[in-house]
Amino acid sequence: MHGSERQERQCWRCGTGTGAGLVCPGCEAPQPLPPGSDLFAVLGLRRQLMLDGDDLEGRYHALSRALHPDRHQAADPRARELSEVASAALNRAYRTLRDPVARGRYWLELHGNPLHVDNNEVPAALAADVFETQERLGELRTSPTPELRDEVRRMRDALAARLRALKDDLSGLYAGWNGGGLLGELKRRLSEIAYLRTLLGDIESALGDVSGADRRH
């Protein structure tokens, strides 16, 4: 939204200028979402990857109190409807932006390069781990020896540690962000995170299946 459009927005109830805000500073009535708003704008944030967690939480709670449908339950129908729409947008924005992984995926979407596009191949950095893990899981399902279970658990722990490290590395990437040149690097890291999560889910499923089979015998 351009600056002139922000200045022109007025409260539908009292006529006070609202800018891009979701709450009128005059009468506190909930406002319509500005056209073209992204999740950063919903929380009144500049569009950037590196965010202050405390600031994000503070903005969310302040807006949540002001927009909560219960607060506008006795108001006119338009206020109730707007509070419900704005609250839903606010909750989605907070859930997405507080999670560095979800924030990165959303950033790719904003730049027209979502993670699911051209993302059918296993990341090269994980190819060996994926092959070895799937091989061991196949063996575990056909011959669930105690030794093999322990080996799979060790693999799980190593992959979980790798996932944590990748997620921690996102903060450094976001802090050094300098524009579109790093989109490819961001997509690569998020792709690795997605595959690791899938791989860990496969491991937990296989271990659960084996444990369930043991209990049935």
PyMOL commands that place a pseudoatom at each C-alpha (Angstrom):
pseudoatom trace, name=CA, resn=MET, resi=1, chain=A, elem=C, hetatm=0, pos=[0.000, 0.000, 0.000]
pseudoatom trace, name=CA, resn=HIS, resi=2, chain=A, elem=C, hetatm=0, pos=[1.393, 3.424, -0.975]
pseudoatom trace, name=CA, resn=GLY, resi=3, chain=A, elem=C, hetatm=0, pos=[1.809, 6.261, 1.536]
pseudoatom trace, name=CA, resn=SER, resi=4, chain=A, elem=C, hetatm=0, pos=[-0.981, 8.330, -0.025]
pseudoatom trace, name=CA, resn=GLU, resi=5, chain=A, elem=C, hetatm=0, pos=[-3.381, 5.388, 0.314]
pseudoatom trace, name=CA, resn=ARG, resi=6, chain=A, elem=C, hetatm=0, pos=[-2.447, 4.960, 3.970]
pseudoatom trace, name=CA, resn=GLN, resi=7, chain=A, elem=C, hetatm=0, pos=[-3.241, 8.625, 4.601]
pseudoatom trace, name=CA, resn=GLU, resi=8, chain=A, elem=C, hetatm=0, pos=[-6.590, 8.368, 2.835]
pseudoatom trace, name=CA, resn=ARG, resi=9, chain=A, elem=C, hetatm=0, pos=[-7.883, 5.472, 4.898]
pseudoatom trace, name=CA, resn=GLN, resi=10, chain=A, elem=C, hetatm=0, pos=[-10.501, 6.633, 7.367]
pseudoatom trace, name=CA, resn=CYS, resi=11, chain=A, elem=C, hetatm=0, pos=[-12.480, 4.860, 10.051]
pseudoatom trace, name=CA, resn=TRP, resi=12, chain=A, elem=C, hetatm=0, pos=[-15.805, 3.643, 8.727]
pseudoatom trace, name=CA, resn=ARG, resi=13, chain=A, elem=C, hetatm=0, pos=[-17.450, 4.601, 12.025]
pseudoatom trace, name=CA, resn=CYS, resi=14, chain=A, elem=C, hetatm=0, pos=[-16.012, 7.966, 13.106]
pseudoatom trace, name=CA, resn=GLY, resi=15, chain=A, elem=C, hetatm=0, pos=[-13.985, 9.175, 10.112]
pseudoatom trace, name=CA, resn=THR, resi=16, chain=A, elem=C, hetatm=0, pos=[-10.652, 9.350, 11.943]
pseudoatom trace, name=CA, resn=GLY, resi=17, chain=A, elem=C, hetatm=0, pos=[-7.593, 8.657, 9.790]
pseudoatom trace, name=CA, resn=THR, resi=18, chain=A, elem=C, hetatm=0, pos=[-6.453, 5.093, 10.425]
pseudoatom trace, name=CA, resn=GLY, resi=19, chain=A, elem=C, hetatm=0, pos=[-3.467, 4.676, 8.109]
pseudoatom trace, name=CA, resn=ALA, resi=20, chain=A, elem=C, hetatm=0, pos=[-2.878, 0.961, 7.633]
pseudoatom trace, name=CA, resn=GLY, resi=21, chain=A, elem=C, hetatm=0, pos=[-3.960, 0.110, 11.185]
pseudoatom trace, name=CA, resn=LEU, resi=22, chain=A, elem=C, hetatm=0, pos=[-6.554, -2.502, 12.051]
pseudoatom trace, name=CA, resn=VAL, resi=23, chain=A, elem=C, hetatm=0, pos=[-7.922, -0.490, 14.994]
pseudoatom trace, name=CA, resn=CYS, resi=24, chain=A, elem=C, hetatm=0, pos=[-9.194, 3.086, 14.814]
pseudoatom trace, name=CA, resn=PRO, resi=25, chain=A, elem=C, hetatm=0, pos=[-7.091, 5.340, 17.095]
pseudoatom trace, name=CA, resn=GLY, resi=26, chain=A, elem=C, hetatm=0, pos=[-10.185, 7.462, 17.706]
pseudoatom trace, name=CA, resn=CYS, resi=27, chain=A, elem=C, hetatm=0, pos=[-13.101, 5.150, 18.505]
pseudoatom trace, name=CA, resn=GLU, resi=28, chain=A, elem=C, hetatm=0, pos=[-11.191, 1.813, 18.631]
pseudoatom trace, name=CA, resn=ALA, resi=29, chain=A, elem=C, hetatm=0, pos=[-13.469, 0.216, 16.047]
pseudoatom trace, name=CA, resn=PRO, resi=30, chain=A, elem=C, hetatm=0, pos=[-11.949, -2.693, 14.100]
pseudoatom trace, name=CA, resn=GLN, resi=31, chain=A, elem=C, hetatm=0, pos=[-11.004, -1.756, 10.544]
pseudoatom trace, name=CA, resn=PRO, resi=32, chain=A, elem=C, hetatm=0, pos=[-11.003, -3.667, 7.248]
pseudoatom trace, name=CA, resn=LEU, resi=33, chain=A, elem=C, hetatm=0, pos=[-7.727, -5.207, 6.158]
pseudoatom trace, name=CA, resn=PRO, resi=34, chain=A, elem=C, hetatm=0, pos=[-5.989, -2.811, 3.742]
pseudoatom trace, name=CA, resn=PRO, resi=35, chain=A, elem=C, hetatm=0, pos=[-5.976, -4.112, 0.153]
pseudoatom trace, name=CA, resn=GLY, resi=36, chain=A, elem=C, hetatm=0, pos=[-2.885, -6.175, -0.581]
pseudoatom trace, name=CA, resn=SER, resi=37, chain=A, elem=C, hetatm=0, pos=[-1.897, -6.559, 3.071]
pseudoatom trace, name=CA, resn=ASP, resi=38, chain=A, elem=C, hetatm=0, pos=[0.716, -9.210, 3.789]
pseudoatom trace, name=CA, resn=LEU, resi=39, chain=A, elem=C, hetatm=0, pos=[1.242, -10.888, 7.159]
pseudoatom trace, name=CA, resn=PHE, resi=40, chain=A, elem=C, hetatm=0, pos=[3.907, -8.375, 8.146]
pseudoatom trace, name=CA, resn=ALA, resi=41, chain=A, elem=C, hetatm=0, pos=[1.529, -5.474, 7.526]
pseudoatom trace, name=CA, resn=VAL, resi=42, chain=A, elem=C, hetatm=0, pos=[-1.171, -7.135, 9.639]
pseudoatom trace, name=CA, resn=LEU, resi=43, chain=A, elem=C, hetatm=0, pos=[1.134, -6.754, 12.643]
pseudoatom trace, name=CA, resn=GLY, resi=44, chain=A, elem=C, hetatm=0, pos=[2.324, -3.302, 11.602]
pseudoatom trace, name=CA, resn=LEU, resi=45, chain=A, elem=C, hetatm=0, pos=[5.807, -4.568, 10.729]
pseudoatom trace, name=CA, resn=ARG, resi=46, chain=A, elem=C, hetatm=0, pos=[8.203, -3.719, 7.941]
pseudoatom trace, name=CA, resn=ARG, resi=47, chain=A, elem=C, hetatm=0, pos=[8.684, -6.597, 5.537]
pseudoatom trace, name=CA, resn=GLN, resi=48, chain=A, elem=C, hetatm=0, pos=[11.951, -8.126, 6.745]
pseudoatom trace, name=CA, resn=LEU, resi=49, chain=A, elem=C, hetatm=0, pos=[13.162, -11.579, 7.742]
pseudoatom trace, name=CA, resn=MET, resi=50, chain=A, elem=C, hetatm=0, pos=[14.918, -10.646, 10.984]
pseudoatom trace, name=CA, resn=LEU, resi=51, chain=A, elem=C, hetatm=0, pos=[12.305, -9.848, 13.630]
pseudoatom trace, name=CA, resn=ASP, resi=52, chain=A, elem=C, hetatm=0, pos=[12.453, -9.001, 17.324]
pseudoatom trace, name=CA, resn=GLY, resi=53, chain=A, elem=C, hetatm=0, pos=[10.543, -11.778, 19.086]
pseudoatom trace, name=CA, resn=ASP, resi=54, chain=A, elem=C, hetatm=0, pos=[9.530, -9.628, 22.055]
pseudoatom trace, name=CA, resn=ASP, resi=55, chain=A, elem=C, hetatm=0, pos=[8.291, -6.836, 19.791]
pseudoatom trace, name=CA, resn=LEU, resi=56, chain=A, elem=C, hetatm=0, pos=[6.352, -9.336, 17.688]
pseudoatom trace, name=CA, resn=GLU, resi=57, chain=A, elem=C, hetatm=0, pos=[4.689, -10.830, 20.755]
pseudoatom trace, name=CA, resn=GLY, resi=58, chain=A, elem=C, hetatm=0, pos=[3.864, -7.415, 22.191]
pseudoatom trace, name=CA, resn=ARG, resi=59, chain=A, elem=C, hetatm=0, pos=[2.223, -6.270, 18.972]
pseudoatom trace, name=CA, resn=TYR, resi=60, chain=A, elem=C, hetatm=0, pos=[0.231, -9.478, 18.752]
pseudoatom trace, name=CA, resn=HIS, resi=61, chain=A, elem=C, hetatm=0, pos=[-1.140, -9.312, 22.284]
pseudoatom trace, name=CA, resn=ALA, resi=62, chain=A, elem=C, hetatm=0, pos=[-2.030, -5.620, 22.024]
pseudoatom trace, name=CA, resn=LEU, resi=63, chain=A, elem=C, hetatm=0, pos=[-3.892, -6.113, 18.752]
pseudoatom trace, name=CA, resn=SER, resi=64, chain=A, elem=C, hetatm=0, pos=[-5.465, -9.342, 19.949]
pseudoatom trace, name=CA, resn=ARG, resi=65, chain=A, elem=C, hetatm=0, pos=[-7.007, -7.576, 22.939]
pseudoatom trace, name=CA, resn=ALA, resi=66, chain=A, elem=C, hetatm=0, pos=[-8.282, -4.715, 20.778]
pseudoatom trace, name=CA, resn=LEU, resi=67, chain=A, elem=C, hetatm=0, pos=[-9.722, -6.958, 18.057]
pseudoatom trace, name=CA, resn=HIS, resi=68, chain=A, elem=C, hetatm=0, pos=[-11.027, -9.925, 20.037]
pseudoatom trace, name=CA, resn=PRO, resi=69, chain=A, elem=C, hetatm=0, pos=[-14.608, -10.704, 18.933]
pseudoatom trace, name=CA, resn=ASP, resi=70, chain=A, elem=C, hetatm=0, pos=[-15.769, -10.892, 22.569]
pseudoatom trace, name=CA, resn=ARG, resi=71, chain=A, elem=C, hetatm=0, pos=[-14.925, -7.222, 22.970]
pseudoatom trace, name=CA, resn=HIS, resi=72, chain=A, elem=C, hetatm=0, pos=[-17.228, -6.321, 20.073]
pseudoatom trace, name=CA, resn=GLN, resi=73, chain=A, elem=C, hetatm=0, pos=[-20.002, -8.791, 20.831]
pseudoatom trace, name=CA, resn=ALA, resi=74, chain=A, elem=C, hetatm=0, pos=[-22.483, -6.052, 21.704]
pseudoatom trace, name=CA, resn=ALA, resi=75, chain=A, elem=C, hetatm=0, pos=[-21.435, -3.801, 18.819]
pseudoatom trace, name=CA, resn=ASP, resi=76, chain=A, elem=C, hetatm=0, pos=[-23.156, -3.438, 15.459]
pseudoatom trace, name=CA, resn=PRO, resi=77, chain=A, elem=C, hetatm=0, pos=[-22.903, -6.305, 12.951]
pseudoatom trace, name=CA, resn=ARG, resi=78, chain=A, elem=C, hetatm=0, pos=[-20.183, -4.656, 10.867]
pseudoatom trace, name=CA, resn=ALA, resi=79, chain=A, elem=C, hetatm=0, pos=[-17.888, -4.232, 13.861]
pseudoatom trace, name=CA, resn=ARG, resi=80, chain=A, elem=C, hetatm=0, pos=[-18.423, -7.862, 14.858]
pseudoatom trace, name=CA, resn=GLU, resi=81, chain=A, elem=C, hetatm=0, pos=[-17.697, -9.096, 11.350]
pseudoatom trace, name=CA, resn=LEU, resi=82, chain=A, elem=C, hetatm=0, pos=[-14.579, -6.960, 10.983]
pseudoatom trace, name=CA, resn=SER, resi=83, chain=A, elem=C, hetatm=0, pos=[-13.260, -8.077, 14.366]
pseudoatom trace, name=CA, resn=GLU, resi=84, chain=A, elem=C, hetatm=0, pos=[-13.628, -11.727, 13.367]
pseudoatom trace, name=CA, resn=VAL, resi=85, chain=A, elem=C, hetatm=0, pos=[-11.876, -11.218, 10.023]
pseudoatom trace, name=CA, resn=ALA, resi=86, chain=A, elem=C, hetatm=0, pos=[-9.071, -9.139, 11.528]
pseudoatom trace, name=CA, resn=SER, resi=87, chain=A, elem=C, hetatm=0, pos=[-8.582, -11.543, 14.450]
pseudoatom trace, name=CA, resn=ALA, resi=88, chain=A, elem=C, hetatm=0, pos=[-8.257, -14.493, 12.072]
pseudoatom trace, name=CA, resn=ALA, resi=89, chain=A, elem=C, hetatm=0, pos=[-5.679, -12.604, 9.986]
pseudoatom trace, name=CA, resn=LEU, resi=90, chain=A, elem=C, hetatm=0, pos=[-3.822, -11.564, 13.129]
pseudoatom trace, name=CA, resn=ASN, resi=91, chain=A, elem=C, hetatm=0, pos=[-3.627, -15.120, 14.455]
pseudoatom trace, name=CA, resn=ARG, resi=92, chain=A, elem=C, hetatm=0, pos=[-2.366, -16.430, 11.123]
pseudoatom trace, name=CA, resn=ALA, resi=93, chain=A, elem=C, hetatm=0, pos=[0.243, -13.669, 10.922]
pseudoatom trace, name=CA, resn=TYR, resi=94, chain=A, elem=C, hetatm=0, pos=[1.528, -14.372, 14.421]
pseudoatom trace, name=CA, resn=ARG, resi=95, chain=A, elem=C, hetatm=0, pos=[1.658, -18.153, 13.954]
pseudoatom trace, name=CA, resn=THR, resi=96, chain=A, elem=C, hetatm=0, pos=[3.602, -17.724, 10.732]
pseudoatom trace, name=CA, resn=LEU, resi=97, chain=A, elem=C, hetatm=0, pos=[6.016, -14.963, 11.673]
pseudoatom trace, name=CA, resn=ARG, resi=98, chain=A, elem=C, hetatm=0, pos=[7.002, -16.189, 15.138]
pseudoatom trace, name=CA, resn=ASP, resi=99, chain=A, elem=C, hetatm=0, pos=[8.324, -19.465, 13.666]
pseudoatom trace, name=CA, resn=PRO, resi=100, chain=A, elem=C, hetatm=0, pos=[11.576, -18.844, 11.725]
pseudoatom trace, name=CA, resn=VAL, resi=101, chain=A, elem=C, hetatm=0, pos=[10.905, -21.795, 9.408]
pseudoatom trace, name=CA, resn=ALA, resi=102, chain=A, elem=C, hetatm=0, pos=[7.314, -20.772, 8.633]
pseudoatom trace, name=CA, resn=ARG, resi=103, chain=A, elem=C, hetatm=0, pos=[8.487, -17.174, 8.205]
pseudoatom trace, name=CA, resn=GLY, resi=104, chain=A, elem=C, hetatm=0, pos=[11.102, -18.267, 5.682]
pseudoatom trace, name=CA, resn=ARG, resi=105, chain=A, elem=C, hetatm=0, pos=[8.596, -20.332, 3.728]
pseudoatom trace, name=CA, resn=TYR, resi=106, chain=A, elem=C, hetatm=0, pos=[6.208, -17.378, 3.673]
pseudoatom trace, name=CA, resn=TRP, resi=107, chain=A, elem=C, hetatm=0, pos=[9.038, -15.125, 2.489]
pseudoatom trace, name=CA, resn=LEU, resi=108, chain=A, elem=C, hetatm=0, pos=[9.625, -17.443, -0.456]
pseudoatom trace, name=CA, resn=GLU, resi=109, chain=A, elem=C, hetatm=0, pos=[5.899, -17.296, -1.267]
pseudoatom trace, name=CA, resn=LEU, resi=110, chain=A, elem=C, hetatm=0, pos=[5.963, -13.490, -1.190]
pseudoatom trace, name=CA, resn=HIS, resi=111, chain=A, elem=C, hetatm=0, pos=[8.806, -13.547, -3.706]
pseudoatom trace, name=CA, resn=GLY, resi=112, chain=A, elem=C, hetatm=0, pos=[7.055, -15.975, -6.041]
pseudoatom trace, name=CA, resn=ASN, resi=113, chain=A, elem=C, hetatm=0, pos=[9.372, -18.883, -5.260]
pseudoatom trace, name=CA, resn=PRO, resi=114, chain=A, elem=C, hetatm=0, pos=[7.436, -21.205, -2.903]
pseudoatom trace, name=CA, resn=LEU, resi=115, chain=A, elem=C, hetatm=0, pos=[9.217, -24.206, -1.495]
pseudoatom trace, name=CA, resn=HIS, resi=116, chain=A, elem=C, hetatm=0, pos=[6.993, -26.803, -3.165]
pseudoatom trace, name=CA, resn=VAL, resi=117, chain=A, elem=C, hetatm=0, pos=[7.938, -25.622, -6.660]
pseudoatom trace, name=CA, resn=ASP, resi=118, chain=A, elem=C, hetatm=0, pos=[10.803, -27.636, -8.187]
pseudoatom trace, name=CA, resn=ASN, resi=119, chain=A, elem=C, hetatm=0, pos=[11.256, -29.352, -4.834]
pseudoatom trace, name=CA, resn=ASN, resi=120, chain=A, elem=C, hetatm=0, pos=[10.800, -32.996, -5.827]
pseudoatom trace, name=CA, resn=GLU, resi=121, chain=A, elem=C, hetatm=0, pos=[14.420, -34.067, -5.459]
pseudoatom trace, name=CA, resn=VAL, resi=122, chain=A, elem=C, hetatm=0, pos=[16.159, -34.950, -2.220]
pseudoatom trace, name=CA, resn=PRO, resi=123, chain=A, elem=C, hetatm=0, pos=[18.630, -32.167, -1.305]
pseudoatom trace, name=CA, resn=ALA, resi=124, chain=A, elem=C, hetatm=0, pos=[22.153, -33.194, -2.290]
pseudoatom trace, name=CA, resn=ALA, resi=125, chain=A, elem=C, hetatm=0, pos=[23.437, -32.617, 1.248]
pseudoatom trace, name=CA, resn=LEU, resi=126, chain=A, elem=C, hetatm=0, pos=[20.967, -35.205, 2.564]
pseudoatom trace, name=CA, resn=ALA, resi=127, chain=A, elem=C, hetatm=0, pos=[21.083, -37.809, -0.203]
pseudoatom trace, name=CA, resn=ALA, resi=128, chain=A, elem=C, hetatm=0, pos=[23.411, -40.201, 1.624]
pseudoatom trace, name=CA, resn=ASP, resi=129, chain=A, elem=C, hetatm=0, pos=[21.474, -39.866, 4.897]
pseudoatom trace, name=CA, resn=VAL, resi=130, chain=A, elem=C, hetatm=0, pos=[18.138, -40.443, 3.182]
pseudoatom trace, name=CA, resn=PHE, resi=131, chain=A, elem=C, hetatm=0, pos=[19.409, -43.557, 1.406]
pseudoatom trace, name=CA, resn=GLU, resi=132, chain=A, elem=C, hetatm=0, pos=[20.969, -45.029, 4.549]
pseudoatom trace, name=CA, resn=THR, resi=133, chain=A, elem=C, hetatm=0, pos=[17.959, -44.224, 6.720]
pseudoatom trace, name=CA, resn=GLN, resi=134, chain=A, elem=C, hetatm=0, pos=[15.438, -45.750, 4.333]
pseudoatom trace, name=CA, resn=GLU, resi=135, chain=A, elem=C, hetatm=0, pos=[17.630, -48.828, 3.995]
pseudoatom trace, name=CA, resn=ARG, resi=136, chain=A, elem=C, hetatm=0, pos=[17.800, -49.276, 7.779]
pseudoatom trace, name=CA, resn=LEU, resi=137, chain=A, elem=C, hetatm=0, pos=[14.079, -48.684, 8.163]
pseudoatom trace, name=CA, resn=GLY, resi=138, chain=A, elem=C, hetatm=0, pos=[13.385, -51.395, 5.606]
pseudoatom trace, name=CA, resn=GLU, resi=139, chain=A, elem=C, hetatm=0, pos=[15.576, -53.779, 7.574]
pseudoatom trace, name=CA, resn=LEU, resi=140, chain=A, elem=C, hetatm=0, pos=[13.895, -52.761, 10.824]
pseudoatom trace, name=CA, resn=ARG, resi=141, chain=A, elem=C, hetatm=0, pos=[10.446, -53.546, 9.480]
pseudoatom trace, name=CA, resn=THR, resi=142, chain=A, elem=C, hetatm=0, pos=[11.486, -57.026, 8.308]
pseudoatom trace, name=CA, resn=SER, resi=143, chain=A, elem=C, hetatm=0, pos=[13.917, -57.922, 11.099]
pseudoatom trace, name=CA, resn=PRO, resi=144, chain=A, elem=C, hetatm=0, pos=[13.417, -55.724, 14.185]
pseudoatom trace, name=CA, resn=THR, resi=145, chain=A, elem=C, hetatm=0, pos=[16.390, -56.830, 16.278]
pseudoatom trace, name=CA, resn=PRO, resi=146, chain=A, elem=C, hetatm=0, pos=[17.284, -54.861, 19.443]
pseudoatom trace, name=CA, resn=GLU, resi=147, chain=A, elem=C, hetatm=0, pos=[20.614, -53.898, 17.885]
pseudoatom trace, name=CA, resn=LEU, resi=148, chain=A, elem=C, hetatm=0, pos=[18.932, -52.512, 14.779]
pseudoatom trace, name=CA, resn=ARG, resi=149, chain=A, elem=C, hetatm=0, pos=[16.445, -50.540, 16.854]
pseudoatom trace, name=CA, resn=ASP, resi=150, chain=A, elem=C, hetatm=0, pos=[19.290, -48.962, 18.794]
pseudoatom trace, name=CA, resn=GLU, resi=151, chain=A, elem=C, hetatm=0, pos=[21.052, -48.088, 15.549]
pseudoatom trace, name=CA, resn=VAL, resi=152, chain=A, elem=C, hetatm=0, pos=[17.905, -46.460, 14.157]
pseudoatom trace, name=CA, resn=ARG, resi=153, chain=A, elem=C, hetatm=0, pos=[17.432, -44.494, 17.388]
pseudoatom trace, name=CA, resn=ARG, resi=154, chain=A, elem=C, hetatm=0, pos=[21.016, -43.218, 17.121]
pseudoatom trace, name=CA, resn=MET, resi=155, chain=A, elem=C, hetatm=0, pos=[20.347, -42.186, 13.531]
pseudoatom trace, name=CA, resn=ARG, resi=156, chain=A, elem=C, hetatm=0, pos=[17.197, -40.411, 14.696]
pseudoatom trace, name=CA, resn=ASP, resi=157, chain=A, elem=C, hetatm=0, pos=[19.091, -38.492, 17.368]
pseudoatom trace, name=CA, resn=ALA, resi=158, chain=A, elem=C, hetatm=0, pos=[21.808, -37.452, 14.910]
pseudoatom trace, name=CA, resn=LEU, resi=159, chain=A, elem=C, hetatm=0, pos=[19.254, -36.253, 12.367]
pseudoatom trace, name=CA, resn=ALA, resi=160, chain=A, elem=C, hetatm=0, pos=[17.328, -34.375, 15.074]
pseudoatom trace, name=CA, resn=ALA, resi=161, chain=A, elem=C, hetatm=0, pos=[20.541, -32.591, 16.098]
pseudoatom trace, name=CA, resn=ARG, resi=162, chain=A, elem=C, hetatm=0, pos=[21.175, -31.693, 12.472]
pseudoatom trace, name=CA, resn=LEU, resi=163, chain=A, elem=C, hetatm=0, pos=[17.647, -30.315, 12.183]
pseudoatom trace, name=CA, resn=ARG, resi=164, chain=A, elem=C, hetatm=0, pos=[18.141, -28.148, 15.272]
pseudoatom trace, name=CA, resn=ALA, resi=165, chain=A, elem=C, hetatm=0, pos=[21.412, -26.809, 13.865]
pseudoatom trace, name=CA, resn=LEU, resi=166, chain=A, elem=C, hetatm=0, pos=[19.786, -25.935, 10.545]
pseudoatom trace, name=CA, resn=LYS, resi=167, chain=A, elem=C, hetatm=0, pos=[16.962, -24.099, 12.307]
pseudoatom trace, name=CA, resn=ASP, resi=168, chain=A, elem=C, hetatm=0, pos=[19.457, -22.206, 14.467]
pseudoatom trace, name=CA, resn=ASP, resi=169, chain=A, elem=C, hetatm=0, pos=[21.404, -21.225, 11.342]
pseudoatom trace, name=CA, resn=LEU, resi=170, chain=A, elem=C, hetatm=0, pos=[18.342, -19.448, 9.974]
pseudoatom trace, name=CA, resn=SER, resi=171, chain=A, elem=C, hetatm=0, pos=[18.826, -16.618, 12.473]
pseudoatom trace, name=CA, resn=GLY, resi=172, chain=A, elem=C, hetatm=0, pos=[22.289, -15.916, 11.084]
pseudoatom trace, name=CA, resn=LEU, resi=173, chain=A, elem=C, hetatm=0, pos=[20.986, -16.013, 7.532]
pseudoatom trace, name=CA, resn=TYR, resi=174, chain=A, elem=C, hetatm=0, pos=[18.143, -13.628, 8.377]
pseudoatom trace, name=CA, resn=ALA, resi=175, chain=A, elem=C, hetatm=0, pos=[20.459, -11.215, 10.197]
pseudoatom trace, name=CA, resn=GLY, resi=176, chain=A, elem=C, hetatm=0, pos=[22.725, -10.984, 7.153]
pseudoatom trace, name=CA, resn=TRP, resi=177, chain=A, elem=C, hetatm=0, pos=[19.903, -10.739, 4.633]
pseudoatom trace, name=CA, resn=ASN, resi=178, chain=A, elem=C, hetatm=0, pos=[20.675, -8.278, 1.853]
pseudoatom trace, name=CA, resn=GLY, resi=179, chain=A, elem=C, hetatm=0, pos=[17.903, -8.801, -0.660]
pseudoatom trace, name=CA, resn=GLY, resi=180, chain=A, elem=C, hetatm=0, pos=[16.876, -11.294, -3.290]
pseudoatom trace, name=CA, resn=GLY, resi=181, chain=A, elem=C, hetatm=0, pos=[20.383, -12.667, -3.817]
pseudoatom trace, name=CA, resn=LEU, resi=182, chain=A, elem=C, hetatm=0, pos=[19.969, -15.104, -0.942]
pseudoatom trace, name=CA, resn=LEU, resi=183, chain=A, elem=C, hetatm=0, pos=[16.609, -16.530, -1.962]
pseudoatom trace, name=CA, resn=GLY, resi=184, chain=A, elem=C, hetatm=0, pos=[18.296, -19.613, -3.387]
pseudoatom trace, name=CA, resn=GLU, resi=185, chain=A, elem=C, hetatm=0, pos=[20.237, -20.210, -0.177]
pseudoatom trace, name=CA, resn=LEU, resi=186, chain=A, elem=C, hetatm=0, pos=[17.099, -19.757, 1.920]
pseudoatom trace, name=CA, resn=LYS, resi=187, chain=A, elem=C, hetatm=0, pos=[15.190, -22.212, -0.243]
pseudoatom trace, name=CA, resn=ARG, resi=188, chain=A, elem=C, hetatm=0, pos=[18.018, -24.754, -0.023]
pseudoatom trace, name=CA, resn=ARG, resi=189, chain=A, elem=C, hetatm=0, pos=[18.089, -24.629, 3.769]
pseudoatom trace, name=CA, resn=LEU, resi=190, chain=A, elem=C, hetatm=0, pos=[14.320, -24.776, 4.117]
pseudoatom trace, name=CA, resn=SER, resi=191, chain=A, elem=C, hetatm=0, pos=[14.239, -27.720, 1.722]
pseudoatom trace, name=CA, resn=GLU, resi=192, chain=A, elem=C, hetatm=0, pos=[16.742, -29.567, 3.918]
pseudoatom trace, name=CA, resn=ILE, resi=193, chain=A, elem=C, hetatm=0, pos=[14.667, -28.786, 7.004]
pseudoatom trace, name=CA, resn=ALA, resi=194, chain=A, elem=C, hetatm=0, pos=[11.516, -30.090, 5.310]
pseudoatom trace, name=CA, resn=TYR, resi=195, chain=A, elem=C, hetatm=0, pos=[13.198, -33.332, 4.266]
pseudoatom trace, name=CA, resn=LEU, resi=196, chain=A, elem=C, hetatm=0, pos=[14.718, -33.855, 7.706]
pseudoatom trace, name=CA, resn=ARG, resi=197, chain=A, elem=C, hetatm=0, pos=[11.294, -33.434, 9.293]
pseudoatom trace, name=CA, resn=THR, resi=198, chain=A, elem=C, hetatm=0, pos=[9.868, -35.995, 6.865]
pseudoatom trace, name=CA, resn=LEU, resi=199, chain=A, elem=C, hetatm=0, pos=[12.733, -38.382, 7.536]
pseudoatom trace, name=CA, resn=LEU, resi=200, chain=A, elem=C, hetatm=0, pos=[12.325, -38.073, 11.303]
pseudoatom trace, name=CA, resn=GLY, resi=201, chain=A, elem=C, hetatm=0, pos=[8.607, -38.708, 10.914]
pseudoatom trace, name=CA, resn=ASP, resi=202, chain=A, elem=C, hetatm=0, pos=[9.365, -41.882, 8.944]
pseudoatom trace, name=CA, resn=ILE, resi=203, chain=A, elem=C, hetatm=0, pos=[11.725, -43.049, 11.684]
pseudoatom trace, name=CA, resn=GLU, resi=204, chain=A, elem=C, hetatm=0, pos=[9.207, -42.434, 14.463]
pseudoatom trace, name=CA, resn=SER, resi=205, chain=A, elem=C, hetatm=0, pos=[6.530, -44.218, 12.448]
pseudoatom trace, name=CA, resn=ALA, resi=206, chain=A, elem=C, hetatm=0, pos=[8.753, -47.245, 11.872]
pseudoatom trace, name=CA, resn=LEU, resi=207, chain=A, elem=C, hetatm=0, pos=[9.791, -47.431, 15.523]
pseudoatom trace, name=CA, resn=GLY, resi=208, chain=A, elem=C, hetatm=0, pos=[6.157, -47.108, 16.562]
pseudoatom trace, name=CA, resn=ASP, resi=209, chain=A, elem=C, hetatm=0, pos=[5.069, -49.850, 14.166]
pseudoatom trace, name=CA, resn=VAL, resi=210, chain=A, elem=C, hetatm=0, pos=[7.724, -52.191, 15.518]
pseudoatom trace, name=CA, resn=SER, resi=211, chain=A, elem=C, hetatm=0, pos=[6.811, -51.432, 19.140]
pseudoatom trace, name=CA, resn=GLY, resi=212, chain=A, elem=C, hetatm=0, pos=[3.132, -51.963, 18.365]
pseudoatom trace, name=CA, resn=ALA, resi=213, chain=A, elem=C, hetatm=0, pos=[3.871, -55.309, 16.744]
pseudoatom trace, name=CA, resn=ASP, resi=214, chain=A, elem=C, hetatm=0, pos=[5.840, -56.364, 19.818]
pseudoatom trace, name=CA, resn=ARG, resi=215, chain=A, elem=C, hetatm=0, pos=[2.926, -55.526, 22.115]
pseudoatom trace, name=CA, resn=ARG, resi=216, chain=A, elem=C, hetatm=0, pos=[0.547, -57.611, 20.021]
pseudoatom trace, name=CA, resn=HIS, resi=217, chain=A, elem=C, hetatm=0, pos=[2.691, -60.744, 20.380]
for i in range(1, 217): cmd.bond("trace and resi %d" % i, "trace and resi %d" % (i + 1))
show_as sticks, trace
zoom trace
